[in-house]
Amino acid sequence: QEEAMTYARKMAEGAPMALAATKRLLWTGIGLGIDAAMPEEARTVANLCRTSDVAEGLAAVIERRAPQFKGE
């Protein structure tokens, strides 16, 4: 149980919009083949790339610091 909580805390530190999109894609993709699922994934990635959280994530990597995601 502690291992699960540690994992959950780590996941909660991620970009909220990306986490929500991943969860949605996983649930809506159940039972779909790769060819059917890929167009929605591509749209989702394109939309997420327009968020300020993407810029923050890239800046954090370049600056070697923890990101401060805002869900924007």
N, C-alpha and C positions, 0 to 999 in steps of 0.2 A: 504494500500500500504506500509506503514512503517513496519507493521508486516511482510510482505513478504520480504522486504529488510533486515530486521533483520535476518530472517531465512536464506536468501541467503548468507549473510555475514558469518553466523555460518557454513553453509555447505562448504563455500569456505575455511574455516580453516582446513578442513579434509584432509586426505591423498589423493592426486590427483589420484593415480592409483586405489585406492579402490573406489573412487567416480566415476571414468570413467567406471570401471568394473560393478559397481552397475547399472549405467545408461544403459550400454549395455545389461546386463542381464534382466533388466526390459523391454526394448524394444524388445529384441529377444524372451522373454518369453510370450509376449502377445498371448493369444490363446492356449498356450501349457498347458497341464496338468502337475501336479507335477512330475509324473514319467518321463515325457519327458524333463522337465527342470532341474531336479536334477543332472544329469551327468555333464552338462556344468557348473553348479554352483560349483560342487565339484572340477572340473578342475581349475576353476577360483580361488577358495579359496586356493588350493594347490599352484598355481602360485604366488598369493599374499603373501603367507606365506614365500616365498623365498626373499622378498624385504627387503631393509634396513628400509623402513617405518614401517614395522611390529615391528622390533627390537626397533625402536625409540618410537613407540606407547606404547609398553610394558614398556620400561625404564621410559617413562613419567608417566605412572600410578604408577609404583613402587616408583619413586622419587617425586610423587605428584606435578608435574609441567605440564605446557602446552607443548604439543609435537611440534617439529619443523620438519614437514614433508618436504621432498625434492623431492618426486616423483621418488624415486629410489628403 
